[in-house]
Amino acid sequence: MMKTSEEKIQDYIDGLLQGEELLAFEQELATDLQLREQLNLHREVQSILARRMNSGEDELRTNLHEAAHANRHSESDNKSKSLYRILVPILAAACILVVIKFSLSTSSTLYQLPIMESEIVRGSGEAGKYEDAVIYFNNQSFSEARDILNQLINSDSLNVQYKYYHALTYYGEENWSESIAELETIADGESVFAREATYYLAVAYSKENKNEKAILLLQQIKSDDELGRKANKLLKDMQ
């Protein structure tokens, strides 16, 4: 079955043309202006789509507008314009779907638990138990992780890292009242976990419909890193 011109172009972009087929296509490119214009248009469309996950809705609309403006002022023939009329609706639909997907995925990540790191702040003699807790926590076996963390806290009551992840086991189970009770103490402290605890405490408050408390906490988190950007996004969603 003969490939269409569009299929050959896509295979060329993807590096799938080989041997005589590749040589024939490149020879045709050298002599066929229309084919070169189609190839450039395909690449332009793919370039826009390749940037889609790092773009917001406004930027996607700008990209579409720029592509349309460039095409209107080009001297391409009717065949290229026909291809453009086919590709632009597809691109527009793809961008809309990507924006929806991006928005949904961004919203869902606002509430996700962090990965429990394989790292000990203090009490290295309990490393084996801690690693077991890491496995349980990251597999969302929160009750088992909490049992081990309870043992670790009993052995080292000053270890905030143990207490932080212990609080998050309740968060993972959507036991908001228990997670709030434990996260409040950590968020009010001065440990390296205070800032993250503040964020998850705000989320827990929002789940309990205590939005005023949640907003006050989120406003305390500077938006100069990933956690800060998440806090800013959640804050905008709540206001």
SVG drawing of the C-alpha trace seen along z (x, -y; Angstrom):
<svg xmlns="http://www.w3.org/2000/svg" viewBox="-17 -39 40 42">
<polyline fill="none" stroke="black" stroke-width="0.4" points="0.0,0.0 1.4,-3.4 2.0,-5.9 0.4,-9.3 2.5,-12.4 1.5,-13.3 2.5,-9.8 5.9,-10.1 6.4,-13.5 5.6,-12.2 7.8,-9.2 10.6,-11.5 10.2,-13.7 10.2,-10.7 13.3,-9.2 11.5,-6.2 12.4,-6.5 15.4,-4.4 17.5,-3.3 16.1,-4.0 12.8,-5.4 14.8,-8.0 17.0,-8.8 14.0,-9.2 12.1,-11.4 15.1,-13.7 15.6,-14.0 11.9,-14.9 12.4,-17.5 15.2,-19.1 13.1,-19.7 9.5,-20.0 8.8,-23.4 5.3,-22.3 6.6,-19.2 9.2,-21.4 6.4,-23.8 4.3,-20.9 7.3,-19.5 7.9,-22.9 4.2,-23.2 4.2,-19.7 7.3,-20.7 5.7,-23.9 2.6,-22.1 4.6,-19.5 6.8,-22.2 3.7,-24.0 2.4,-20.7 5.7,-19.8 5.6,-23.0 2.0,-22.4 2.7,-20.8 4.8,-23.7 2.3,-26.3 -0.8,-27.8 -4.0,-28.4 -3.1,-32.0 0.3,-30.9 -1.4,-28.1 -3.9,-30.6 -1.0,-32.9 0.8,-30.1 -2.3,-29.4 -2.7,-33.0 0.9,-33.4 0.7,-30.3 -2.5,-31.6 -0.9,-35.0 2.2,-33.5 0.2,-31.4 -2.0,-34.3 1.1,-36.2 2.9,-33.4 3.1,-32.8 2.3,-29.1 0.2,-27.5 -3.4,-26.1 -2.2,-22.7 -0.2,-24.0 -3.2,-26.2 -5.5,-23.2 -3.2,-21.2 -3.1,-24.1 -6.9,-24.2 -6.9,-20.5 -4.2,-20.8 -5.3,-23.9 -8.6,-22.5 -6.7,-19.4 -4.1,-21.5 -6.8,-23.7 -8.7,-20.6 -5.5,-19.1 -4.6,-22.3 -8.0,-22.4 -7.7,-18.8 -4.2,-19.5 -5.3,-22.5 -8.1,-20.5 -5.7,-17.6 -3.1,-20.0 -5.6,-21.8 -7.0,-18.5 -3.5,-17.0 -2.3,-20.2 -5.3,-20.3 -4.9,-16.7 -1.2,-17.2 -2.1,-20.0 -3.4,-17.3 -0.9,-14.6 1.3,-13.4 5.1,-13.8 7.3,-10.8 8.8,-9.6 12.5,-9.9 15.0,-7.2 16.8,-9.5 17.4,-9.6 17.8,-12.9 18.6,-11.4 18.6,-7.9 20.6,-6.1 20.4,-2.9 16.7,-2.7 17.5,-2.8 16.1,0.6 12.7,-0.2 12.7,-3.6 13.3,-2.0 10.4,0.4 8.2,-2.7 9.3,-4.3 8.2,-1.3 4.8,-1.1 4.2,-4.8 5.1,-5.1 2.9,-2.0 0.1,-3.8 0.0,-1.3 -0.4,-4.1 -1.5,-2.0 1.5,0.2 3.8,-2.8 2.3,-4.5 2.8,-1.5 6.5,-1.6 6.8,-5.4 5.1,-5.1 7.9,-2.8 10.5,-5.2 8.9,-8.1 8.9,-6.2 12.6,-5.6 13.4,-9.2 10.6,-11.6 12.5,-14.7 12.7,-13.5 10.4,-15.8 10.9,-13.8 9.2,-10.8 6.4,-13.0 5.9,-14.7 5.4,-11.5 3.3,-10.1 1.0,-13.0 0.9,-12.4 -0.2,-8.8 -3.5,-10.2 -3.6,-12.7 -3.2,-9.8 -6.1,-8.1 -8.1,-11.3 -8.4,-11.4 -8.3,-15.2 -8.9,-15.8 -6.0,-13.6 -3.7,-15.0 -4.6,-18.5 -3.9,-17.9 -0.4,-16.6 0.5,-18.9 -0.3,-22.0 2.5,-21.4 5.0,-20.8 3.9,-23.8 4.3,-26.0 7.8,-24.8 11.1,-25.8 12.2,-22.5 12.9,-21.9 9.5,-20.3 7.5,-23.3 6.9,-24.8 5.7,-21.6 3.6,-20.8 2.0,-24.3 1.0,-23.4 -0.5,-20.0 -2.2,-21.5 -3.8,-24.1 -5.0,-21.3 -6.5,-19.4 -8.2,-22.5 -9.7,-23.0 -11.0,-19.4 -12.7,-20.2 -14.3,-23.3 -12.2,-25.6 -11.2,-27.7 -10.3,-30.9 -7.7,-29.0 -6.4,-27.4 -6.1,-30.7 -4.2,-32.3 -1.7,-29.4 -1.2,-29.4 -0.5,-33.2 2.5,-32.5 4.2,-30.3 6.4,-32.2 5.9,-31.2 9.6,-30.9 9.8,-27.1 7.6,-24.1 5.9,-24.0 5.3,-27.8 3.8,-27.6 1.5,-24.8 0.4,-26.9 -0.2,-29.9 -2.3,-27.8 -4.3,-26.3 -4.8,-29.8 -6.2,-31.0 -8.5,-28.1 -9.9,-28.8 -10.4,-32.5"/>
</svg>
